[in-house]
Amino acid sequence: MAESSRPMLQLPNQAHKLLLHSCCAPCSGEVMEALSASGIDYTIFFYNPNIHPQREYQIRKEENIRFAQKHRVPFVDADYDSNNWFARAKGMEHEPERGIRCTMCFDMRFERTALYAFEQGFSVISSSLGISRWKNMQQINDCGKRAAGHYPGIHYWDYNWRKQGGSSRMIEISKREHFYQQEYCGCIYSLRDSNRHRTSLGRDIIRIGTTYYGDENK
């Protein structure tokens, strides 16, 4: 779908700027370009303590920083804070994807996003997480709204980034930018389960830092 087909976006409640939680460059690429094309003032907030191992985390973060710098978008690099994430995930190690462990994970990331927004004068927050078809959009939106509700004057923008070709443009941008193509959600338990599934199908396990959008056979 052509870039000109993007809808013009407007922040809710006549807000003037947005704090966008970003999970990775592939998911946020289309969101960022759509916001920029609409002339929206926004800042990237990168807080993803779920990503494991740390090498995977660094690849995803550094790629997101590079893309933000290309578009001259402010980038807030929050703490990795992985020990806190593992403490919260205790007892949920064998929960399925999209289950209560994922709800905890979204809650944790959005709570920190909402806190930063409240402290720094943002009235609207959103996230690139919802553009992925692997995610439950209702689950994400519920977590975002719950986090925003902790602070007066903070609103979670539940815009559907997938619609009107957003998901297709996400892939197009990822190939154009030769983004790293992560092959699991991010956490150690997702990596474990993805590798178990691959092994059951006779496929090689995931190798960190080897697969990129636009590579041959991809």
Secondary structure by P-SEA (a helix, b strand, c coil): cccccccccccccccccccccccccccaaaaaaaaaaaccbbbbbbbbcccccaaaaaaaaaaaaaaaaaabbbbbbcccaaaaaaaaaccccccccccaaaaaaaaaaaaaaaaaaaaccccbbbccccccccccaaaaaaaaaaaaaacccbbbbbccccccaaaaaaaaaaaaaccccccccccaaaaaaaaaaaaaaccccccccccccccccc
